[in-house]
Amino acid sequence: MVSLSLTATSTLLESCPKIKNILLLDSEGKRVAVKYYSDDWPTNSAKEAFEKGVFTKTQHTNARTEAEITMLENNIIVYKFIQDLHFFVTGGEDENELILATVLQGFFDAVGLLLRGNVDKKEALENLDLILLCLDEIVDGGITLENDANVIAGKVASNSMDAGAPLSEQTITQALATAREHLTRSLLK
């Protein structure tokens, strides 16, 4: 087992790229799902003002095939659109755009997988729980945990699967966990 000192751990965390927020807005700039990891916007009105600024700055671009990059208020914003949804990932002005773009692409693709390719505002709102879980799997406290869309979608799907679902609708891991739970209950009776 490797043991790191407190100063080594804090130095390591300081050198990790930091995500300030991930935004999913509709085609009118209204929130669908947002997650802030920075105190740069301490109030809800500050967050809404930032979101409006981001939307206003990017609404006339065509970021449908590839991610685009812009600067706003000393922040790098990487963004991409599909249908009536606008995906944004924000980092500080010193962050690596490629890392931000990788996080954006992971989020974008994971949402596409979770919504089975039907990525629009209506479907996103109906599956908001999956999108919020997706955000939790991608970033924690501003540190990127995962950016592979298949891994993200798999974790979200396994977390959201109902334990009472028929075994035929569960993955092998979920089915084994359910069987173990039933066995434990029967042995404890």
Backbone as CSV, one residue per row, in Angstrom:
resi,resn,N_x,N_y,N_z,CA_x,CA_y,CA_z,C_x,C_y,C_z
1,MET,0.839,-1.177,0.000,0.000,0.000,0.000,0.885,1.242,0.000
2,VAL,0.552,2.223,-0.829,1.307,3.462,-0.928,0.700,4.480,0.018
3,SER,1.536,5.121,0.792,1.077,6.136,1.728,1.640,7.484,1.307
4,LEU,0.768,8.463,1.183,1.192,9.802,0.813,1.062,10.720,2.014
5,SER,2.009,11.620,2.153,1.911,12.596,3.233,0.802,13.584,2.915
6,LEU,0.372,14.314,3.909,-0.687,15.291,3.724,-0.282,16.353,2.723
7,THR,0.964,16.819,2.775,1.414,17.844,1.823,1.512,17.279,0.413
8,ALA,1.942,16.031,0.281,2.005,15.405,-1.043,0.607,15.239,-1.614
9,THR,-0.353,14.856,-0.770,-1.731,14.687,-1.222,-2.314,16.016,-1.653
10,SER,-2.107,17.076,-0.869,-2.662,18.382,-1.234,-1.993,18.926,-2.494
11,THR,-0.687,18.678,-2.661,0.008,19.096,-3.873,-0.533,18.351,-5.084
12,LEU,-0.790,17.074,-4.923,-1.343,16.268,-6.004,-2.720,16.778,-6.404
13,LEU,-3.563,17.079,-5.424,-4.907,17.585,-5.716,-4.861,18.961,-6.368
14,GLU,-3.909,19.805,-5.951,-3.781,21.133,-6.545,-3.361,21.059,-8.004
15,SER,-2.621,20.028,-8.377,-2.159,19.905,-9.753,-3.199,19.260,-10.674
16,CYS,-4.253,18.699,-10.101,-5.323,18.101,-10.909,-6.137,19.199,-11.585
17,PRO,-6.548,18.976,-12.807,-7.416,19.946,-13.469,-8.722,20.093,-12.680
18,LYS,-9.222,21.306,-12.592,-10.442,21.578,-11.835,-11.568,21.995,-12.780
19,ILE,-12.695,21.374,-12.586,-13.907,21.743,-13.305,-14.675,22.695,-12.401
20,LYS,-15.084,23.847,-12.922,-15.827,24.809,-12.105,-17.327,24.537,-12.124
21,ASN,-17.824,24.111,-13.282,-19.238,23.739,-13.368,-19.504,22.965,-14.637
22,ILE,-20.625,22.266,-14.625,-21.145,21.607,-15.819,-22.584,22.081,-15.953
23,LEU,-22.912,22.590,-17.124,-24.242,23.144,-17.357,-24.923,22.401,-18.490
24,LEU,-26.198,22.140,-18.310,-27.042,21.626,-19.384,-28.228,22.579,-19.447
25,LEU,-28.253,23.384,-20.517,-29.298,24.386,-20.691,-30.141,24.036,-21.902
26,ASP,-31.356,24.592,-21.934,-32.203,24.367,-23.105,-31.918,25.435,-24.163
27,SER,-32.662,25.406,-25.251,-32.412,26.317,-26.369,-32.818,27.754,-26.079
28,GLU,-33.382,28.002,-24.903,-33.716,29.363,-24.491,-32.791,29.833,-23.365
29,GLY,-31.826,29.002,-22.982,-30.884,29.353,-21.940,-31.361,29.035,-20.532
30,LYS,-32.440,28.292,-20.428,-32.967,27.925,-19.109,-32.313,26.626,-18.638
31,ARG,-32.199,26.478,-17.310,-31.576,25.300,-16.719,-32.353,24.026,-17.001
32,VAL,-31.619,22.996,-17.349,-32.145,21.638,-17.369,-31.480,20.895,-16.207
33,ALA,-30.151,20.915,-16.174,-29.386,20.328,-15.067,-28.069,21.087,-14.970
34,VAL,-27.726,21.533,-13.776,-26.458,22.227,-13.582,-25.799,21.717,-12.301
35,LYS,-24.496,21.773,-12.280,-23.749,21.383,-11.084,-22.538,22.306,-10.990
36,TYR,-22.411,22.993,-9.856,-21.290,23.897,-9.615,-20.330,23.258,-8.621
37,TYR,-19.031,23.367,-8.920,-17.994,22.793,-8.068,-17.058,23.870,-7.534
38,SER,-17.377,25.131,-7.774,-16.533,26.247,-7.398,-17.369,27.282,-6.656
39,ASP,-16.720,28.031,-5.797,-17.402,29.105,-5.068,-17.334,30.432,-5.820
40,ASP,-16.956,30.396,-7.073,-16.868,31.623,-7.871,-18.224,32.313,-8.006
41,TRP,-19.282,31.558,-7.894,-20.637,32.085,-7.993,-21.368,31.717,-6.704
42,PRO,-21.251,32.566,-5.668,-21.740,32.195,-4.333,-23.264,32.164,-4.177
43,THR,-23.969,32.885,-5.015,-25.431,32.931,-4.866,-26.102,32.344,-6.091
44,ASN,-27.352,31.997,-5.931,-28.114,31.462,-7.060,-28.262,32.522,-8.154
45,SER,-28.432,33.778,-7.775,-28.568,34.832,-8.789,-27.254,35.014,-9.555
46,ALA,-26.109,34.841,-8.891,-24.817,34.915,-9.583,-24.674,33.757,-10.567
47,LYS,-25.124,32.577,-10.154,-25.079,31.408,-11.034,-25.976,31.619,-12.253
48,GLU,-27.182,32.130,-12.024,-28.110,32.379,-13.130,-27.568,33.441,-14.085
49,ALA,-26.924,34.472,-13.529,-26.330,35.514,-14.372,-25.202,34.934,-15.227
50,PHE,-24.374,34.052,-14.632,-23.302,33.407,-15.391,-23.895,32.550,-16.519
51,GLU,-24.920,31.754,-16.195,-25.563,30.904,-17.189,-26.134,31.736,-18.341
52,LYS,-26.746,32.874,-18.010,-27.299,33.749,-19.044,-26.177,34.307,-19.917
53,GLY,-25.053,34.688,-19.277,-23.912,35.194,-20.034,-23.326,34.141,-20.964
54,VAL,-23.202,32.928,-20.469,-22.689,31.822,-21.286,-23.621,31.578,-22.468
55,PHE,-24.902,31.511,-22.193,-25.868,31.245,-23.263,-25.852,32.364,-24.301
56,THR,-25.872,33.614,-23.834,-25.884,34.757,-24.748,-24.652,34.753,-25.647
57,LYS,-23.498,34.439,-25.062,-22.248,34.448,-25.830,-22.191,33.318,-26.862
58,THR,-22.836,32.198,-26.577,-22.681,31.028,-27.447,-23.893,30.710,-28.321
59,GLN,-25.009,31.393,-28.123,-26.246,30.984,-28.789,-26.206,31.083,-30.313
60,HIS,-25.371,31.930,-30.853,-25.344,32.093,-32.307,-24.224,31.295,-32.977
61,THR,-23.606,30.402,-32.228,-22.567,29.556,-32.815,-23.191,28.232,-33.242
62,ASN,-22.452,27.490,-34.024,-22.957,26.211,-34.507,-22.069,25.084,-33.972
63,ALA,-22.232,24.788,-32.690,-21.398,23.769,-32.046,-22.116,22.426,-32.042
64,ARG,-22.533,21.973,-33.199,-23.304,20.736,-33.271,-22.463,19.531,-33.657
65,THR,-21.415,19.734,-34.426,-20.605,18.584,-34.838,-19.373,18.415,-33.957
66,GLU,-18.758,19.521,-33.568,-17.579,19.471,-32.717,-17.725,20.469,-31.587
67,ALA,-17.008,20.216,-30.510,-17.026,21.135,-29.371,-16.354,22.446,-29.757
68,GLU,-16.874,23.533,-29.227,-16.312,24.862,-29.423,-15.760,25.345,-28.085
69,ILE,-14.872,26.333,-28.143,-14.252,26.878,-26.933,-14.412,28.393,-26.945
70,THR,-14.706,28.953,-25.773,-14.775,30.404,-25.637,-14.282,30.799,-24.251
71,MET,-14.034,32.081,-24.067,-13.639,32.632,-22.763,-14.747,33.567,-22.291
72,LEU,-15.025,33.516,-20.979,-15.993,34.431,-20.379,-15.612,34.617,-18.919
73,GLU,-15.435,35.869,-18.507,-15.113,36.180,-17.112,-13.900,35.379,-16.607
74,ASN,-12.842,35.322,-17.391,-11.614,34.592,-17.038,-11.846,33.096,-16.843
75,ASN,-12.806,32.555,-17.541,-13.088,31.120,-17.523,-13.064,30.591,-18.944
76,ILE,-12.564,29.374,-19.086,-12.631,28.682,-20.373,-13.918,27.867,-20.365
77,ILE,-14.687,27.993,-21.419,-15.935,27.248,-21.532,-15.887,26.435,-22.817
78,VAL,-16.081,25.146,-22.669,-16.139,24.236,-23.805,-17.597,23.816,-23.924
79,TYR,-18.130,23.835,-25.133,-19.558,23.574,-25.279,-19.898,22.851,-26.576
80,LYS,-21.065,22.238,-26.542,-21.564,21.482,-27.690,-23.087,21.435,-27.601
81,PHE,-23.758,21.472,-28.744,-25.221,21.462,-28.792,-25.729,20.214,-29.492
82,ILE,-26.900,19.777,-29.083,-27.630,18.736,-29.801,-29.110,19.030,-29.623
83,GLN,-29.843,18.992,-30.708,-31.282,19.304,-30.683,-31.505,20.606,-29.926
84,ASP,-32.306,20.560,-28.852,-32.596,21.770,-28.077,-31.860,21.786,-26.739
85,LEU,-30.737,21.073,-26.654,-29.925,21.045,-25.440,-28.527,21.608,-25.714
86,HIS,-28.030,22.381,-24.752,-26.706,22.980,-24.843,-25.882,22.485,-23.659
87,PHE,-24.782,21.806,-23.933,-23.884,21.231,-22.930,-22.672,22.151,-22.760
88,PHE,-22.315,22.474,-21.506,-21.182,23.342,-21.228,-20.339,22.755,-20.097
89,VAL,-19.009,22.890,-20.208,-18.093,22.561,-19.119,-17.185,23.778,-18.961
90,THR,-17.059,24.259,-17.708,-16.279,25.457,-17.420,-15.073,25.113,-16.555
91,GLY,-13.938,25.722,-16.896,-12.727,25.600,-16.098,-12.064,26.962,-15.985
92,GLY,-11.080,27.078,-15.130,-10.343,28.334,-14.973,-9.531,28.651,-16.218
93,GLU,-9.070,29.891,-16.298,-8.346,30.332,-17.493,-7.030,29.591,-17.709
94,ASP,-6.507,28.930,-16.684,-5.251,28.189,-16.809,-5.455,26.693,-17.058
95,GLU,-6.696,26.260,-17.156,-6.964,24.832,-17.357,-6.696,24.426,-18.802
96,ASN,-6.478,23.154,-18.998,-6.213,22.590,-20.312,-7.539,22.382,-21.047
97,GLU,-7.668,23.008,-22.203,-8.913,22.918,-22.976,-9.222,21.484,-23.408
98,LEU,-8.169,20.704,-23.656,-8.388,19.323,-24.095,-9.011,18.481,-22.984
99,ILE,-8.608,18.729,-21.749,-9.201,18.000,-20.622,-10.658,18.410,-20.452
100,LEU,-10.924,19.710,-20.541,-12.305,20.189,-20.453,-13.151,19.588,-21.577
101,ALA,-12.584,19.528,-22.778,-13.304,18.954,-23.916,-13.559,17.463,-23.722
102,THR,-12.620,16.758,-23.087,-12.797,15.332,-22.813,-13.931,15.112,-21.815
103,VAL,-14.000,15.961,-20.788,-15.096,15.880,-19.812,-16.423,16.157,-20.508
104,LEU,-16.442,17.201,-21.337,-17.660,17.536,-22.082,-18.106,16.374,-22.953
105,GLN,-17.187,15.785,-23.699,-17.536,14.688,-24.598,-18.030,13.475,-23.819
106,GLY,-17.408,13.189,-22.674,-17.866,12.081,-21.831,-19.290,12.302,-21.348
107,PHE,-19.583,13.520,-20.889,-20.938,13.862,-20.437,-21.925,13.777,-21.591
108,PHE,-21.572,14.392,-22.706,-22.415,14.426,-23.902,-22.754,13.004,-24.373
109,ASP,-21.732,12.158,-24.498,-21.944,10.790,-24.983,-22.690,9.928,-23.962
110,ALA,-22.395,10.109,-22.668,-23.090,9.334,-21.631,-24.577,9.669,-21.618
111,VAL,-24.914,10.943,-21.753,-26.330,11.338,-21.811,-26.983,10.710,-23.039
112,GLY,-26.273,10.708,-24.161,-26.806,10.070,-25.365,-27.073,8.592,-25.162
113,LEU,-26.162,7.900,-24.476,-26.358,6.476,-24.196,-27.534,6.255,-23.242
114,LEU,-27.595,7.060,-22.180,-28.648,6.891,-21.169,-30.033,7.209,-21.729
115,LEU,-30.090,8.162,-22.658,-31.376,8.530,-23.261,-31.627,7.761,-24.549
116,ARG,-30.800,6.761,-24.797,-30.909,5.873,-25.967,-30.983,6.646,-27.291
117,GLY,-30.148,7.668,-27.391,-30.049,8.436,-28.626,-31.136,9.472,-28.811
118,ASN,-32.132,9.485,-27.962,-33.231,10.441,-28.073,-32.931,11.639,-27.161
119,VAL,-31.924,12.433,-27.545,-31.434,13.514,-26.697,-32.145,14.812,-27.046
120,ASP,-33.144,15.151,-26.255,-33.832,16.428,-26.364,-34.311,16.844,-24.979
121,LYS,-34.821,18.060,-24.870,-35.189,18.603,-23.570,-36.249,17.760,-22.875
122,LYS,-37.270,17.351,-23.598,-38.363,16.572,-23.003,-37.829,15.275,-22.398
123,GLU,-37.031,14.563,-23.167,-36.460,13.292,-22.701,-35.496,13.522,-21.533
124,ALA,-34.716,14.603,-21.605,-33.776,14.920,-20.527,-34.521,15.211,-19.228
125,LEU,-35.606,15.957,-19.305,-36.374,16.267,-18.096,-37.052,15.024,-17.528
126,GLU,-37.509,14.128,-18.411,-38.134,12.889,-17.943,-37.118,11.961,-17.280
127,ASN,-35.851,12.118,-17.624,-34.784,11.278,-17.069,-33.755,12.115,-16.315
128,LEU,-34.229,13.149,-15.656,-33.345,14.065,-14.949,-32.516,13.350,-13.882
129,ASP,-33.100,12.352,-13.243,-32.357,11.592,-12.229,-31.110,10.942,-12.827
130,LEU,-31.234,10.400,-14.035,-30.082,9.769,-14.689,-29.005,10.796,-15.038
131,ILE,-29.440,11.960,-15.479,-28.487,13.010,-15.855,-27.747,13.512,-14.616
132,LEU,-28.458,13.689,-13.509,-27.808,14.143,-12.280,-26.841,13.087,-11.744
133,LEU,-27.220,11.815,-11.828,-26.297,10.739,-11.449,-25.076,10.734,-12.366
134,CYS,-25.305,11.007,-13.619,-24.223,11.075,-14.600,-23.214,12.153,-14.191
135,LEU,-23.710,13.321,-13.800,-22.824,14.398,-13.350,-22.013,13.965,-12.138
136,ASP,-22.660,13.244,-11.212,-21.966,12.763,-10.013,-20.888,11.740,-10.345
137,GLU,-21.075,10.963,-11.384,-20.074,9.963,-11.787,-18.891,10.595,-12.513
138,ILE,-19.111,11.752,-13.129,-18.063,12.394,-13.919,-17.127,13.226,-13.055
139,VAL,-17.690,14.071,-12.190,-16.891,15.014,-11.401,-17.330,14.967,-9.949
140,ASP,-16.356,15.048,-9.047,-16.642,15.140,-7.618,-15.780,16.251,-7.048
141,GLY,-16.417,17.281,-6.528,-15.680,18.398,-5.941,-14.776,19.115,-6.917
142,GLY,-15.086,19.063,-8.195,-14.283,19.724,-9.210,-13.213,18.840,-9.827
143,ILE,-13.000,17.654,-9.260,-11.992,16.719,-9.783,-12.683,15.710,-10.698
144,THR,-12.123,15.524,-11.878,-12.690,14.580,-12.838,-12.445,13.159,-12.356
145,LEU,-13.522,12.386,-12.259,-13.416,10.985,-11.849,-13.403,10.055,-13.048
146,GLU,-14.224,10.361,-14.043,-14.395,9.465,-15.190,-14.797,10.286,-16.398
147,ASN,-14.304,9.891,-17.579,-14.731,10.568,-18.800,-15.089,9.593,-19.919
148,ASP,-15.068,8.301,-19.635,-15.475,7.297,-20.614,-16.989,7.138,-20.538
149,ALA,-17.674,7.502,-21.606,-19.137,7.510,-21.625,-19.742,6.147,-21.309
150,ASN,-19.126,5.073,-21.797,-19.663,3.736,-21.534,-19.572,3.377,-20.052
151,VAL,-18.466,3.742,-19.420,-18.298,3.476,-17.992,-19.292,4.311,-17.192
152,ILE,-19.408,5.590,-17.538,-20.329,6.491,-16.842,-21.761,5.970,-16.956
153,ALA,-22.194,5.685,-18.170,-23.569,5.206,-18.392,-23.794,3.875,-17.680
154,GLY,-22.793,3.002,-17.685,-22.919,1.716,-16.996,-23.098,1.892,-15.500
155,LYS,-22.315,2.782,-14.898,-22.444,3.034,-13.460,-23.797,3.648,-13.133
156,VAL,-24.225,4.602,-13.943,-25.518,5.247,-13.705,-26.649,4.238,-13.857
157,ALA,-26.580,3.422,-14.896,-27.630,2.422,-15.122,-27.664,1.414,-13.981
158,SER,-26.514,0.996,-13.482,-26.498,0.021,-12.387,-26.970,0.646,-11.081
159,ASN,-26.689,1.931,-10.871,-27.163,2.616,-9.665,-28.658,2.878,-9.704
160,SER,-29.199,3.063,-10.895,-30.613,3.417,-10.997,-31.519,2.206,-11.183
161,MET,-30.921,1.027,-11.403,-31.732,-0.183,-11.594,-32.454,-0.535,-10.307
162,ASP,-33.713,-0.770,-10.400,-34.534,-1.148,-9.250,-34.164,-2.556,-8.816
163,ALA,-33.850,-2.730,-7.540,-33.475,-4.053,-7.025,-34.627,-5.043,-7.146
164,GLY,-35.850,-4.533,-7.231,-37.001,-5.407,-7.359,-37.332,-5.740,-8.809
165,ALA,-36.534,-5.260,-9.729,-36.786,-5.529,-11.146,-36.574,-7.014,-11.424
166,PRO,-37.254,-7.538,-12.431,-37.059,-8.942,-12.774,-35.595,-9.214,-13.109
167,LEU,-35.133,-10.420,-12.761,-33.731,-10.761,-12.994,-33.341,-10.627,-14.463
168,SER,-34.280,-10.820,-15.365,-33.968,-10.723,-16.794,-33.611,-9.297,-17.202
169,GLU,-34.004,-8.288,-16.413,-33.709,-6.899,-16.730,-32.499,-6.379,-15.957
170,GLN,-31.833,-7.238,-15.193,-30.690,-6.822,-14.408,-29.394,-7.335,-15.035
171,THR,-28.304,-6.642,-14.749,-27.011,-7.132,-15.197,-26.639,-8.324,-14.316
172,ILE,-25.615,-9.055,-14.687,-25.195,-10.214,-13.903,-24.802,-9.788,-12.492
173,THR,-24.066,-8.694,-12.376,-23.656,-8.206,-11.057,-24.866,-7.862,-10.205
174,GLN,-25.833,-7.170,-10.824,-27.046,-6.808,-10.082,-27.828,-8.052,-9.693
175,ALA,-27.917,-9.026,-10.593,-28.656,-10.251,-10.308,-27.996,-11.022,-9.160
176,LEU,-26.656,-11.089,-9.166,-25.949,-11.769,-8.079,-26.147,-11.039,-6.748
177,ALA,-26.134,-9.720,-6.785,-26.353,-8.944,-5.553,-27.764,-9.176,-5.025
178,THR,-28.738,-9.219,-5.918,-30.130,-9.477,-5.519,-30.263,-10.878,-4.945
179,ALA,-29.645,-11.860,-5.616,-29.711,-13.243,-5.126,-29.038,-13.364,-3.764
180,ARG,-27.887,-12.721,-3.584,-27.186,-12.739,-2.303,-28.057,-12.119,-1.208
181,GLU,-28.732,-11.024,-1.531,-29.616,-10.360,-0.571,-30.766,-11.268,-0.171
182,HIS,-31.377,-11.947,-1.136,-32.478,-12.867,-0.842,-32.001,-14.061,-0.010
183,LEU,-30.815,-14.576,-0.330,-30.249,-15.697,0.420,-29.968,-15.291,1.880
184,THR,-29.383,-14.103,2.034,-29.082,-13.600,3.384,-30.353,-13.455,4.192
185,ARG,-31.386,-12.898,3.589,-32.666,-12.746,4.291,-33.256,-14.086,4.702
186,SER,-33.184,-15.070,3.788,-33.764,-16.375,4.098,-32.967,-17.088,5.201
187,LEU,-31.667,-16.890,5.243,-30.847,-17.516,6.279,-31.043,-16.849,7.640
188,LEU,-31.357,-15.568,7.641,-31.537,-14.857,8.891,-32.918,-15.053,9.500
189,LYS,-33.844,-15.653,8.768,-35.194,-15.877,9.291,-35.238,-16.979,10.290
